[in-house]
Amino acid sequence: MQILEEVQDLPKAGNIKAQWVSLWTGPAVGAVLLIALLAFPGFWPPLSPLLTPEQVARFYAENTAWIRFSQVTFNLCGIMVLPFFMVIVVQMKRMRTQSHVFAYCYLTAAVSGATIFALSNIFFLVAAFRPDRDPEIIQVLNDLAWIVFIAPIGMVFAQFVLLALAVYFDNGPNPVFPRWVGHYSLATGLAIVPSAGAAVFQTGPLAWDGLLSFWVRNGAFAAFVIVMFFVLRRAVLEQARAEGVIR
């Protein structure tokens, strides 16, 4: 947090401070979400789409407390990843593009993705709300939770494509992000595309518990967030120096 100590009393200092605080919400919120991830027994291993209604109902009856704890935590803290992604939006607006259209579209995609994630949490919670109800109803809620969690990747894919386009269109003398960030963003987007198959397939790598839909999708997204933390840290520091905000 050294930058906060070096910030001078200038009009632009508030913008840098806000970005810096928002950037560091990433690791803080990430640690909380990791606890929620580890606490949900349905992820280790991922619950199979082939389970019978009775097996699904038994899972929710035997793990009600842990399911509620993990999903309430996701529901409370998941939206707090948005400040991190808003730093990306602010940096995109600094790019030498013809307009801020990429940044505003990225903002919309990020908010949409967070909303879909929150909906999946609610479906998990509703399935665990009355674990003694008809097993077939619990299975339907479980299907909804998993499919909404894994399959709707359109807005997330749009984030990666929009960031890549913004990087490629940034033709200023000092680009905000290195060009490799565009390549990496596109590669990450392509890595998560197969998870759209989770709404169709019940077995294989495209099922919601499969290699591509669950492990590659979530692993690629987590890796991207970690990489972008360091990319954004560098970009915010360079902005602060360029604007004379830090010594």
Secondary structure as the mmCIF struct_conf table of DSSP 4:
data_model
#
loop_
_struct_conf.conf_type_id
_struct_conf.id
_struct_conf.beg_label_comp_id
_struct_conf.beg_label_asym_id
_struct_conf.beg_label_seq_id
_struct_conf.end_label_comp_id
_struct_conf.end_label_asym_id
_struct_conf.end_label_seq_id
HELX_RH_AL_P HELX_RH_AL_P1 GLN A 2 GLU A 6
STRN STRN1 VAL A 7 VAL A 7
BEND BEND1 ASP A 9 ASP A 9
TURN_TY1_P TURN_TY1_P1 PRO A 11 LYS A 12
HELX_RH_AL_P HELX_RH_AL_P2 ALA A 13 ALA A 39
TURN_TY1_P TURN_TY1_P2 PRO A 41 GLY A 42
STRN STRN2 PHE A 43 PHE A 43
TURN_TY1_P TURN_TY1_P3 TRP A 44 PRO A 45
STRN STRN3 PRO A 46 PRO A 46
HELX_LH_PP_P HELX_LH_PP_P1 LEU A 47 SER A 48
TURN_TY1_P TURN_TY1_P4 PRO A 49 LEU A 50
HELX_RH_AL_P HELX_RH_AL_P3 PRO A 53 GLU A 62
BEND BEND2 ASN A 63 ASN A 63
HELX_RH_AL_P HELX_RH_AL_P4 THR A 64 CYS A 77
HELX_RH_3T_P HELX_RH_3T_P1 GLY A 78 VAL A 81
HELX_RH_AL_P HELX_RH_AL_P5 LEU A 82 LYS A 93
TURN_TY1_P TURN_TY1_P5 ARG A 94 ARG A 94
BEND BEND3 MET A 95 MET A 95
BEND BEND4 GLN A 98 HIS A 100
HELX_RH_AL_P HELX_RH_AL_P6 VAL A 101 PHE A 129
BEND BEND5 ARG A 130 ARG A 130
TURN_TY1_P TURN_TY1_P6 PRO A 131 ASP A 132
BEND BEND6 ARG A 133 ARG A 133
HELX_RH_AL_P HELX_RH_AL_P7 PRO A 135 ILE A 150
BEND BEND7 ALA A 151 ALA A 151
HELX_RH_AL_P HELX_RH_AL_P8 GLY A 154 PHE A 169
BEND BEND8 GLY A 172 ASN A 174
BEND BEND9 VAL A 176 PHE A 177
HELX_RH_AL_P HELX_RH_AL_P9 ARG A 179 ILE A 192
HELX_RH_3T_P HELX_RH_3T_P2 VAL A 193 ALA A 199
TURN_TY1_P TURN_TY1_P7 VAL A 200 VAL A 200
BEND BEND10 GLN A 202 GLY A 204
TURN_TY1_P TURN_TY1_P8 PRO A 205 LEU A 206
BEND BEND11 ALA A 207 ALA A 207
TURN_TY1_P TURN_TY1_P9 TRP A 208 ASP A 209
BEND BEND12 GLY A 210 GLY A 210
HELX_RH_PI_P HELX_RH_PI_P1 LEU A 211 VAL A 216
HELX_RH_AL_P HELX_RH_AL_P10 ARG A 217 ALA A 242
TURN_TY1_P TURN_TY1_P10 GLU A 243 GLY A 244
STRN STRN4 ILE A 246 ILE A 246
#
